[in-house]
Structure formats: C-alpha cells, structure tokens
Amino acid sequence: MLAVATTDMGWNFVSDCVELKEAFKSGGAEAGRAWLKRMLYEWKHIPLDVAVIGRPGVGKSSFINAIRRLTADDEGSAPVDVKETTVTVDRSYPHPCNPLLKFWDLPGVGTDRFPRQTYLSRIKVDRFDFFLLITADRFTEDDTWLGREFDKRNKKYFFVRTKVEVDISNNKKAHPKTHKEDDVVRVIRESTEEHLKENGCEDVPVFLIDSYEFNKFDFVQLERRLIEYFPIFKKAALVLSLQATSKEMISLKVAELRSRMWKRALLSGAVGAIPLPVVSTAIDIVIVTEESEFYFTQLGLDETSLKRYAELTKTDYQSLKEIVHRTFGDLDIAAIVDTYINGPAKPVVAAEFLKWIPVIGAVIGPLIAAPLSVAGTYNTLKLILTNMERVALEVVEYAAESAASACCD
C-alpha cells in the first residue's frame, strides 16, 4: 500500500518528506509551509540559458521565435532579416512564459570578427546550459571544430539543420515527376550524419527542422531531447517554461505537474486540523483553485494560449475553444473546481480517503494534522489534471487534423 501510493505521488516523495520534517522540526508549521511553497515555485527562479550558434542566414532568429511560439510580428520576437543581424554575444530573447528561459543568438565561429582562437572566451562558454549548432545546408569545418571543443569541456549540444521545407520545395520543382518528400528528408539526414561522422561528431544528435512548420520533421523531438539532455536540476523549470503544443510536451508537463501535486496537497494539512465532516469542506478550495488555474495555463487551455496556438497552426480559434468549452464550460476556474468538488467527482474523492490517510500518517507522521484534507485535495487535483490532459490532447489532435486537411485541399 505505502509503496504504491508514494510512487503515485511522485518519485521523490519520501526523500522530500525528510526535508519537510526537518523544516517542521526547526521552525514549526510556518517553516514547513514555507518549504512547500518554495519547492512549488522554485522553477520560476532558475535561470535557463540556451546558446543558438550559426552563420548569418541559417535561420537562427526564425528558430528562436519558433521555439518560443512567436512570429516575427509578435512583441519580443527576434528580428528576421536577410542581412546579418548577429554582431554581438550579448543578445538574448526570453521566453514569454518564463523570462529566465533565454535563447541567445550567437554568431558562428571562424569569421574575422569571431576567430577560433578567442571564440569560446568571447561567448563566455560556461554561462550556457546547452548549445544548438545551426545550419541551413552543410555544417562547416568550423562548426564541427566547435562541437569537438564542446566535447572536450563536457558541454551538451545538438546539431540542427534548418529550412528543410525549402529543400523539399526546391526538389519538387526540379523533379516534379519523381519527387517524394520522405526521400528528400532521408537523403538530407543521411548526408548530414555522414558529414558529421567524417569530422569526428558522429555521436551527437542531429535534428532536421523547419521553423515555420514546428509540427513537422524533428521540431517536437528536438524539444523533447533538449529536456532530456538539460542539467537534471533544471529539467522541471524547462518543462514548465515551454508551451504545450504537442502530445509529447503535454505528456512531459502532466508528469511534472503530477510530481508536484502532493506538495500542494500537503499545504492543506500542514497548518493544522480542519475538523469538518463532509468531503467538500475537507478540501482546501483555495489551493485547488490556484493549482487548477496553473494546470489550465500550462496545458494551453486558457484563452490566450488557445488564440496563440490557433494562429500558429492556422486553425480556427472558435473550434479549439469549443473543444475546451464542452468539458469546462466558460473557462471559469472557480466553477470548474466547484464542479469537481461538489459534483460527480465527490464520491471518487471520498473513496480514495481510506488509501491516503494511512499513507500520510506513515510517511509524514504527526507533522500533518489534517490527513483528510491532504487526501481530498490531492485526489481532487488528480481528477482535474486527468481531465485537463484529455482535453489538451483533443485540442492538439484537432489542430493536427485541420492542418492535414488543409494540405490535402
């Protein structure tokens, strides 16, 4: 019982509870509550720095906009121009969902202005968490030299080949009778990987992307692998900063949101007992409402996120809104929470109490005076997140189907 339940609450549940106990011992309930809140919001205070490196014209600015889900017309976008725009090593672009996640537009190595001899010191190589080496054609000897230098310093990096859609379009014009998109992509991938292998970079992941088609080719895989390769103590911050515009990202976000759910629930029992007899009053409504709003935004179901997603995918906004509306009504978080606490979810939450009360007692012990409230809050959040995940997946699936239909028309 204990093993199953604590696994459900998150892989680090028991180890974190040790820290929580210490906080209670040293400063009482207030210190315990402060520890929980710090753990919930620490992701907002972790700097994340990604270097985007490449020669002029390879599509760095377009990529930086795409990974932030912006267009060149949006406020805060990187300038997209045919002329060289990268003449400094201090230009960064914060993510609209987290200003501490920054993508740095850095010049390529090997030019008169940025020679190999001084390049690493000029860019201050150690300030970055990750490096993306970008090209629109073949990676140069300078690119692979830089990759080998990163290897020597145990720096994590990927090679990214942009503007794949341009190559496909050109091939279609040149070979209208025999053109096959999959064959073009396969040839690009094989030739790129072979070239990198010949230059000592065979074990580095390569991604083929087009910044104007982020749901095609390897863009989604690039985001997922970026999270996997990121420093472990910064992974959560990166997951919560990126936007839920693919099934893969929704899955990553839901896993992260579940892992923090028990901390939210413990806040409802960390101060003292709540001796109220019915299920609805044993749940901390304020905590559930606040966390549910966070889930809603993280999964891209709020109005702002839906409008941005509709614009990026060229999907009808009203159609996306209707998908959300069918389950959550007028997108009012307080009403959504009330539905789950006092509606059909109430018996389910009550049924879970018998499982959670002994678990909370065994792991936390006497530090938590209101295990009923903890259990009710946790399981209400669990039900809400499960339904929000389902709707978010419906939104992404609808947008993908609409894009596919548009291509066939």
C-alpha positions in Angstrom: 0.0 0.0 0.0 2.7 2.5 1.0 5.0 1.8 -1.9 2.2 2.1 -4.5 0.8 5.3 -3.0 4.1 7.1 -2.6 5.0 6.2 -6.2 1.7 7.7 -7.3 2.5 10.9 -5.5 5.9 11.3 -7.1 9.3 9.5 -7.3 10.9 11.8 -4.7 8.0 11.8 -2.2 9.8 10.1 0.6 13.1 11.9 0.2 11.4 15.3 0.1 9.4 14.4 3.2 12.6 14.0 5.1 13.4 17.6 4.2 9.9 18.6 5.1 10.2 17.0 8.5 13.4 18.9 9.2 11.8 22.1 8.3 8.9 21.4 10.7 11.4 20.5 13.5 13.5 23.6 13.0 10.7 26.2 12.6 7.3 24.6 13.1 4.3 24.8 10.9 5.3 28.1 9.3 8.7 26.8 8.3 7.1 23.6 6.8 4.6 25.7 4.8 7.4 27.9 3.6 9.4 24.9 2.5 6.4 23.6 0.5 5.8 26.9 -1.2 9.5 27.3 -2.1 9.5 23.8 -3.7 6.4 24.7 -5.7 7.7 27.9 -7.1 11.5 27.4 -7.3 11.3 26.7 -11.0 10.4 30.4 -11.6 13.8 31.4 -10.1 16.1 29.1 -12.0 18.0 30.7 -14.9 18.0 28.7 -18.2 20.4 29.7 -20.9 20.4 28.1 -24.4 23.0 29.2 -27.0 21.9 29.2 -30.6 25.0 29.4 -32.8 25.3 29.7 -36.5 26.4 31.8 -39.5 24.3 34.6 -41.0 21.2 33.5 -42.9 20.9 29.9 -41.4 17.7 30.7 -39.6 18.7 31.3 -36.0 16.2 34.2 -35.5 13.4 32.2 -37.0 14.3 29.2 -34.8 14.4 31.3 -31.7 10.9 32.7 -32.5 9.6 29.2 -33.3 10.7 27.5 -30.1 9.1 30.4 -28.2 6.0 30.0 -30.4 6.2 33.6 -31.7 6.1 35.0 -35.1 8.3 37.8 -36.4 5.4 40.2 -35.9 5.0 39.5 -32.2 6.4 41.7 -29.5 9.7 40.4 -28.2 10.4 38.4 -31.4 13.9 38.0 -32.8 14.4 40.1 -36.0 14.2 38.1 -39.1 16.1 39.7 -42.0 18.3 38.8 -45.0 21.1 40.9 -43.7 23.5 39.8 -40.8 21.8 40.7 -37.5 24.2 38.9 -35.1 27.1 41.1 -34.3 27.3 40.7 -30.6 27.5 37.9 -28.0 25.1 39.6 -25.6 21.8 39.4 -27.4 19.2 37.1 -25.7 15.5 36.5 -26.1 13.4 35.5 -23.1 10.6 33.0 -23.4 7.2 34.7 -23.0 6.1 32.1 -20.4 9.3 32.4 -18.3 11.7 35.4 -18.6 14.5 33.4 -17.0 14.5 31.0 -20.0 16.7 32.8 -22.5 17.7 31.8 -26.0 21.0 33.6 -27.0 21.6 34.5 -30.7 25.3 33.9 -31.1 27.5 34.4 -34.2 29.2 31.5 -35.9 32.8 30.7 -35.3 35.6 31.2 -37.8 34.9 34.7 -39.1 37.3 37.7 -38.9 35.3 39.1 -36.1 35.0 35.8 -34.2 38.0 33.6 -34.9 38.5 30.2 -33.3 41.4 31.4 -31.1 39.2 33.7 -29.0 35.7 32.4 -29.7 35.0 30.4 -26.5 36.2 33.1 -24.2 34.3 35.8 -26.3 31.0 34.0 -25.9 31.7 33.1 -22.2 31.1 29.5 -22.9 30.5 28.4 -19.3 27.4 30.6 -18.8 25.3 28.4 -21.0 23.3 25.3 -20.1 23.1 24.0 -23.7 24.3 24.7 -27.2 22.5 24.4 -30.5 24.7 24.5 -33.6 22.6 25.5 -36.6 23.0 25.5 -40.3 20.7 25.7 -43.4 23.0 23.4 -45.5 26.2 21.6 -44.7 27.9 22.1 -41.4 31.3 23.7 -41.9 34.7 22.6 -40.5 34.3 25.5 -38.0 31.0 24.1 -36.8 32.4 20.6 -36.2 35.6 22.1 -34.6 33.3 23.9 -32.2 31.4 20.7 -31.5 34.7 18.9 -30.6 35.6 21.7 -28.3 32.3 21.3 -26.5 33.1 17.6 -26.1 36.4 18.4 -24.5 34.6 20.6 -22.0 31.7 18.1 -21.4 29.2 20.6 -22.8 25.9 19.3 -24.1 25.0 20.3 -27.7 22.9 19.3 -30.7 23.3 19.9 -34.5 20.2 21.4 -36.0 19.6 21.5 -39.8 17.0 24.2 -40.6 14.9 25.2 -43.7 14.0 21.6 -44.6 10.8 22.8 -46.2 12.8 24.9 -48.6 14.8 21.9 -49.7 11.7 19.9 -50.2 10.1 22.7 -52.3 13.2 23.0 -54.5 13.3 19.3 -55.1 9.7 19.2 -56.1 10.3 22.0 -58.6 13.3 20.2 -60.0 11.8 16.7 -60.1 8.0 17.2 -60.5 7.5 13.6 -61.7 9.7 11.7 -59.2 9.6 13.9 -56.2 9.0 12.2 -52.8 9.2 14.2 -49.6 10.3 11.3 -47.5 13.1 10.5 -49.8 14.3 14.1 -49.7 14.3 14.2 -45.9 16.1 10.8 -45.8 18.9 12.0 -48.1 19.4 15.2 -46.1 19.6 13.2 -42.9 22.0 10.6 -44.2 24.3 13.1 -45.9 24.3 15.3 -42.8 25.1 12.5 -40.4 27.8 11.1 -42.7 29.5 14.5 -43.0 29.5 14.9 -39.2 30.8 11.4 -38.7 33.7 12.2 -41.1 34.5 15.2 -38.9 34.5 13.5 -35.6 30.9 14.3 -34.4 29.2 11.0 -35.1 27.6 10.6 -31.6 25.9 14.0 -31.4 22.1 14.1 -32.1 21.1 15.7 -35.4 17.6 17.3 -35.9 16.1 18.3 -39.2 13.5 21.1 -38.8 11.7 23.9 -40.4 10.9 26.9 -38.1 7.7 27.6 -39.9 6.4 24.1 -39.6 7.1 23.2 -36.0 4.7 20.2 -36.1 6.7 18.6 -38.9 10.0 16.9 -39.2 12.1 16.9 -35.9 11.0 20.0 -34.1 9.0 18.3 -31.4 11.7 15.6 -30.9 14.2 18.4 -30.6 12.3 20.0 -27.7 11.8 16.6 -26.0 15.5 15.7 -26.3 16.5 19.2 -25.1 14.7 18.5 -21.9 16.3 15.1 -21.6 19.8 16.5 -22.0 19.3 19.5 -19.8 21.0 19.6 -16.4 18.8 17.5 -14.1 18.2 20.2 -11.6 16.8 22.4 -14.3 14.6 20.0 -16.2 11.4 20.9 -14.3 11.9 24.6 -15.0 12.4 23.9 -18.7 9.3 21.7 -18.9 7.1 24.2 -17.2 8.5 27.1 -19.3 7.9 25.6 -22.8 4.4 25.5 -24.3 2.1 22.6 -24.7 1.7 22.4 -28.4 2.3 18.7 -29.0 1.3 15.4 -27.5 4.9 14.9 -26.3 5.0 18.2 -24.5 1.6 17.6 -22.9 2.8 14.3 -21.6 6.0 15.8 -20.1 4.1 18.6 -18.5 1.5 16.3 -17.0 4.2 14.2 -15.5 5.8 17.2 -13.9 2.5 18.6 -12.6 1.8 15.2 -11.0 5.1 15.2 -9.3 4.4 18.5 -7.5 0.8 17.6 -6.7 1.5 16.1 -3.3 3.3 19.3 -2.2 0.2 21.3 -3.0 -2.0 18.8 -1.1 0.2 18.9 2.0 -0.2 22.7 2.2 -3.9 22.0 3.0 -2.9 19.9 6.0 0.4 21.5 7.1 -1.0 24.2 9.3 -3.5 22.3 11.5 -6.5 20.2 11.6 -9.7 21.1 9.7 -12.3 19.2 11.7 -15.1 19.4 9.1 -17.3 16.4 8.5 -18.0 16.4 4.7 -15.8 15.8 1.8 -16.2 19.2 0.1 -15.1 21.1 3.2 -12.2 18.8 3.8 -10.6 20.0 0.6 -8.7 23.3 0.5 -10.7 25.1 -2.2 -8.2 28.0 -2.4 -5.3 25.6 -3.1 -7.2 23.5 -5.6 -8.4 26.6 -7.5 -4.9 28.1 -7.7 -3.3 24.9 -8.8 -6.1 24.1 -11.3 -5.6 27.5 -12.9 -1.9 26.7 -13.2 -2.7 23.4 -14.9 -5.1 25.1 -17.2 -2.5 27.6 -18.4 0.4 25.0 -18.5 -1.7 22.8 -20.8 -2.6 25.6 -23.1 -6.3 25.7 -22.4 -6.7 29.3 -21.4 -7.9 31.9 -23.9 -4.5 33.5 -24.6 -2.8 30.1 -25.2 -5.6 28.9 -27.5 -5.5 32.1 -29.6 -1.7 31.8 -30.0 -2.0 28.1 -30.9 -4.8 28.8 -33.4 -2.7 31.5 -35.1 0.5 29.3 -35.2 -1.3 26.3 -36.6 -3.7 28.2 -38.8 -6.6 26.6 -37.0 -10.0 28.2 -36.3 -9.8 29.6 -32.8 -13.6 29.1 -32.1 -13.3 25.4 -32.9 -10.4 25.0 -30.4 -12.4 27.0 -27.8 -15.4 24.8 -28.4 -13.4 21.6 -27.6 -12.4 23.1 -24.2 -15.9 24.5 -23.6 -17.6 21.1 -24.0 -15.8 19.9 -20.9 -15.1 23.1 -18.9 -17.9 25.5 -19.8 -17.0 29.2 -19.9 -13.4 28.5 -18.8 -14.1 29.8 -15.3 -11.6 28.1 -13.0 -13.7 28.6 -9.8 -16.7 27.0 -11.5 -14.6 24.1 -12.8 -13.3 23.4 -9.3 -16.7 23.6 -7.8 -18.0 21.0 -10.3 -15.3 18.5 -9.3 -15.6 19.1 -5.5 -19.4 19.0 -5.3 -20.3 17.2 -8.5 -19.7 13.7 -9.9 -16.1 13.6 -8.6 -17.1 13.8 -5.0 -17.8 10.1 -4.4 -14.5 9.2 -6.1 -12.5 11.6 -3.9 -14.3 10.2 -0.8 -13.5 6.6 -1.9 -9.8 7.5 -2.0 -9.5 8.6 1.6 -9.1 5.2 3.1 -6.0 4.7 1.0 -4.4 8.0 1.6 -4.9 8.5 5.4 -2.6 5.6 6.4 0.0 6.7 3.8 0.1 10.2 5.1 0.3 9.0 8.6 3.1 6.6 7.8 5.3 9.0 5.8 4.6 12.3 7.4 3.6 11.2 10.9 2.2 13.7 13.4 3.5 16.7 11.5 0.4 16.8 9.3 -2.6 17.3 11.5 -5.3 17.1 8.8 -4.7 14.0 6.6 -8.3 14.1 5.4 -7.7 17.5 3.9 -4.5 16.3 2.3 -6.1 13.3 0.7 -9.1 15.2 -0.5 -7.0 18.0 -2.0 -4.6 15.6 -3.7 -7.3 13.4 -5.3 -9.4 16.4 -6.5 -6.3 17.8 -8.2 -5.6 14.4 -9.7 -9.0 14.2 -11.2 -8.9 17.7 -12.5 -5.5 17.3 -14.1 -6.5 14.0 -15.8 -9.5 15.7 -17.5 -7.4 18.7 -18.5 -4.9 16.4 -20.0 -7.6 14.7 -22.1 -8.9 18.0 -23.4 -5.5 19.3 -24.2 -4.8 16.2 -26.3 -8.1 16.8 -28.1 -7.0 20.3 -28.9 -3.7 19.2 -30.4 -5.3 16.3 -32.3 -7.9 18.6 -33.8 -5.2 21.2 -34.9 -3.1 18.4 -36.5 -6.2 17.0 -38.4 -7.1 20.5 -39.6 -3.5 21.1 -40.8 -3.5 17.7 -42.6 -6.9 18.5 -44.3 -5.6 21.9 -45.4 -2.6 20.3 -47.1 -4.8 17.9 -49.0 -7.2 20.6 -50.3 
